[in-house]
Amino acid sequence: MPRDRAPRSTYRLQIRPAFDLNAAADVVQYLRDLGVDWVYLSPVLEAEAGSDHGYDVVDHSRVDPARGGEIGLQTLADRAHLFGLGVLIDIVPNHMGVATPRSNAWWWDLLQHGRDSRYAEAFDVDWAVGGGKVLIPVLGDDGDDRFDALEIVGDELRYYDNAYPIAPGTHSEGDTAQDVHARQHYELVYWKRADSELNYRRFFAVNTLAGIRVEEPWVFDDSHAEIGRWFRDGIADGLRVDHPDGLADPGGYLDRLRELTGGAHVLVEKILEGAEELPADWAMNGTTGYDALGDYDRILVDPEGAEALGALDDRLAGRAPAPADDTWHTMIAGTKRGIADGILGSEIRRLARLLAVPTADGSAPEVDPDIVDALAELATRFPVYRSYLPLGGEQLAWAADQAQHARPELKDAIATVVTRLGDPADPAAVRFQQTSGMVMAKGVEDTAFYRYSRLVSLNEVGGEPSWFAYSPELFHTRQQKRLATTPHTMTTLSTHDTKRSADVRARIDVLSEIPDEWAATLGRLRELAPLGDGPFENLLWQSIVGAWPASRERLHAYAEKASREAGTSTTWTAPDEAFETRMHALVDACFDDDATVKELERIVEMVRGPGWSNSLAMALLQLTGPGAPDVYQGGELWDYSLVDPDNRREVDFDLRRLYLAAIQAGELPAVDATGAARLLVTHRALIERRDRPELFDRYVPLPVFGEAAVNAIAVDRGGAIAVATRLPVGLAESGGWRDTTLHLPSGSHRDALTGRRFDGTRVRLADLLDTYPVALLVPDDERHDD
């Protein structure tokens, strides 16, 4: 496969011990038949034992044996290339898994030899804190820094199931475990001290994921040797780079990666906020698609529902009505500041030490409380995930202005800090860039997204929940810009990180068309299963309606995770037993209480059909839109998944093969609970996209005229014409399409979904969309078979 070729589409597979590389190889032919261009793999380097996601890499030198090993990867690549598919692999340059120190040779050596370890330079440790020891926050709640369970077993220190190395010459006969521990290059500390004292950089606030310094040439070389082999041996064709915002120098890293891969296709997992754009000098082809995801939701949301749903959210939260932007930004200012002062307090304090006057003996300097406060406020007010100095200096200036306005008493401290943070050569500036994204991710994605309940389908990674709906004009403008600036970027609807799958969101989007009905329904549900946290009840019930039917176990797990992430009525670190008892009773009521079941099924029945229409519209617009569409595993049928790990469940590929075979034989499935209609749309769109790329090289909105024109969106992609229904409830209530007409380019067209032919430059949508709520017209001058 040509090294410079970009994928026309991808299909993401979650590689894990239960579905390893050999199992993935067995579905390659199905993916080819579906129409997929490249197979896209989650991380495959050796990870922590039992890891289902693979982002906790413990050994960069080999493919994980539990995931199929080197032979499994070679088998999959050979199979993919035999069938003409490229191979895109997810890699993790920012951090390593350290939950089981013995499994990670780098981390083990660091703990055993401390600053004398070769890997002292690989991990991002602040040796001035902790007396030159790595602080490991594992000691339990039975007492601060107690070692009751500490023991010596062979050449290891053990704390319950945790094992740590003993440095040479530090264990003599008769020594207690506590004596030996005191001589090590690490110190086991009370787990809550991580928030304020941890001295190694993590992935966000995950203590078991330790940051590594790939900016050091040898660290890059050692951690990417196996990745380089994949390209030398023709195994991989492209890479997805996880969390580049955690790196000290993302641009420099991507330059090195381009050298290593010979200019292969590279995508970055980058969250863009608002009108933010990717740095123009990065050596990559685009993002992993979160910026596109929100577009496809918002074109299907009814703007008329914003006021009523916003008023409902305000009432439930007990706050005075205010513009949505004000409400949202006030909320995230609070949640981000809570993160900066809380679980990421150790990172803020590390920044403050970099800004302090160094001590003569190299010990940790005293930090000015005002400087700590100013840093936390700047991180809180930072409008995007990070800057890339010298790019993004205006964002730092904006954050400083906002911080000074909010905290005028910190004006001098903020000015002092900003002078340093604006200098690209200052270590504090580099560290702040790595830290601001952590505060954003934890404060917004992992907290505010679980508190803001206006329309929870919009609380999605890369999205701005205060942006309620897009007009067709804005939607088209955004797609045209994507085609012009990053034509080979990835687009997506669902990922392993989305809070709700595309089909759950598509159903929840319907609530924007029936806001009064939803408010009344929620009121009855709250009476039937009271919880005492109005916004969270709104979020939870919307999610249950979106995912129904779901198993009892799945909903209990989701409710627990969502409530603790929200942190309003219960938390991970201090669960509120009374609240969680009521919450689990609410979930049980969905199955056991007749009145609750009746009310739940009534509202689900109301939104189910329009939700299917939205799902098909969303799928067609993404699959035919600018960029390379990704299908997340299993998403060619309905997928009503919630946040991870719910969205990483096993996929029934045998069922999908059966449906695909029937469709290839000419069956036109109904839009029903099987989801086969979605597979039809996915298959036909991917086939056209892969085999006739010349039909997708431009983006021209097509005019729709008539009483229901607002309910249609139509685009000429260069010969392939996508037509989708929007706001289906309003369409039905107003009498359907009636004489609404789509104007087409001259010539004869065939609907790739139904096979029907349409001649002339005008077609009635009542005729075009009488079988499905979407259509994909292609030129009929050349018959095109599967």
CORGI-V76372 format. One record per backbone hydrogen bond with DSSP energy under -1.0 kcal/mol. NH is the residue of the N-H (numbers start at 1). CO is the residue of the C=O. If there is no record, write none. Layout:
BEGIN
NH/CO
NH/CO
END
This chain:
BEGIN
5/2
10/629
11/38
12/631
13/40
16/19
19/16
21/67
24/20
25/21
26/22
27/24
28/25
31/27
32/28
33/29
34/30
35/31
36/31
38/9
39/86
40/11
41/88
42/13
46/62
48/56
51/48
58/46
59/46
64/44
67/64
68/65
69/64
72/68
73/69
74/70
75/71
76/72
77/73
78/74
79/75
80/76
81/77
82/78
83/79
84/81
85/80
86/37
88/39
89/238
90/41
91/240
96/210
97/57
98/208
103/100
104/101
108/104
109/105
110/106
111/107
112/108
113/109
114/110
116/113
117/114
120/117
123/119
124/211
125/123
126/199
127/125
129/126
132/127
134/185
136/187
138/136
138/189
139/189
146/143
150/147
151/158
153/156
156/153
157/164
158/151
159/162
162/159
164/157
166/155
170/167
175/172
180/176
181/177
182/178
183/180
184/181
187/134
189/136
191/139
193/190
194/191
195/192
197/193
201/124
203/209
206/203
209/206
210/96
211/201
212/94
213/122
214/212
216/213
220/216
221/217
222/218
223/219
224/220
228/224
229/225
230/226
232/228
233/229
235/230
236/230
237/87
238/87
239/265
240/89
241/267
242/91
246/243
247/244
253/249
254/250
255/251
256/252
257/253
258/254
259/255
260/256
261/257
263/258
265/237
267/239
268/286
269/241
270/268
276/273
282/279
284/282
285/266
293/289
294/290
296/292
297/293
298/294
299/295
300/297
305/302
306/303
309/305
310/306
311/307
312/308
313/309
314/310
315/311
316/312
317/313
319/314
327/323
328/324
329/325
330/326
331/327
332/328
333/329
334/330
335/331
336/332
337/333
338/334
339/335
340/336
341/337
342/338
344/339
345/342
346/195
348/344
349/345
350/346
351/347
352/348
353/349
354/350
355/351
364/128
372/368
373/369
374/370
375/371
376/372
377/373
378/374
379/375
380/376
381/377
388/391
391/388
393/390
396/392
397/393
398/394
399/395
400/396
401/397
402/398
403/399
404/400
405/401
406/402
407/403
410/407
411/408
414/410
415/411
416/412
417/413
418/414
419/415
420/416
421/417
422/418
423/420
426/423
430/426
431/427
432/428
433/429
434/430
435/431
436/432
439/435
440/436
441/437
442/438
443/439
444/440
446/441
448/443
449/444
450/447
451/448
452/448
458/455
459/456
460/458
463/460
467/464
470/298
475/471
476/472
477/473
478/474
479/475
480/476
481/477
482/478
483/479
484/480
485/481
486/482
489/486
490/287
491/628
501/641
505/501
506/502
507/503
508/504
509/505
511/508
512/509
513/510
518/514
519/515
520/516
521/517
522/518
523/519
524/520
525/521
526/522
527/523
528/524
529/525
537/533
538/534
539/535
540/536
541/537
542/538
543/539
544/540
545/541
546/542
547/543
548/544
555/551
556/552
557/553
558/554
559/555
560/556
561/557
562/558
563/559
564/560
565/561
566/562
567/563
580/576
581/577
582/578
583/579
584/580
585/581
586/582
587/583
588/584
589/585
590/587
591/588
592/588
593/589
597/593
598/594
599/595
600/596
601/597
602/598
603/599
604/600
605/601
606/602
607/603
608/604
611/607
612/608
613/609
614/610
615/611
616/612
617/613
618/614
619/615
620/616
621/617
622/618
623/619
624/620
628/489
630/491
631/10
633/12
635/632
637/634
646/643
648/645
653/651
656/652
657/653
658/654
659/655
660/656
661/657
662/658
663/659
664/660
665/661
666/663
667/662
672/670
675/672
679/675
680/676
681/677
682/678
683/679
684/680
685/681
686/682
687/683
688/684
689/685
690/686
691/687
692/688
695/692
696/693
698/717
700/716
702/714
705/741
709/706
711/708
712/709
713/724
715/722
716/700
717/720
720/695
721/777
722/715
723/775
724/713
725/773
726/711
731/727
732/728
733/729
734/730
735/732
736/731
740/737
741/705
742/763
743/703
744/761
749/758
750/778
751/756
752/776
755/751
758/749
763/742
765/740
767/764
768/764
769/765
770/767
775/723
777/721
778/750
780/748
END
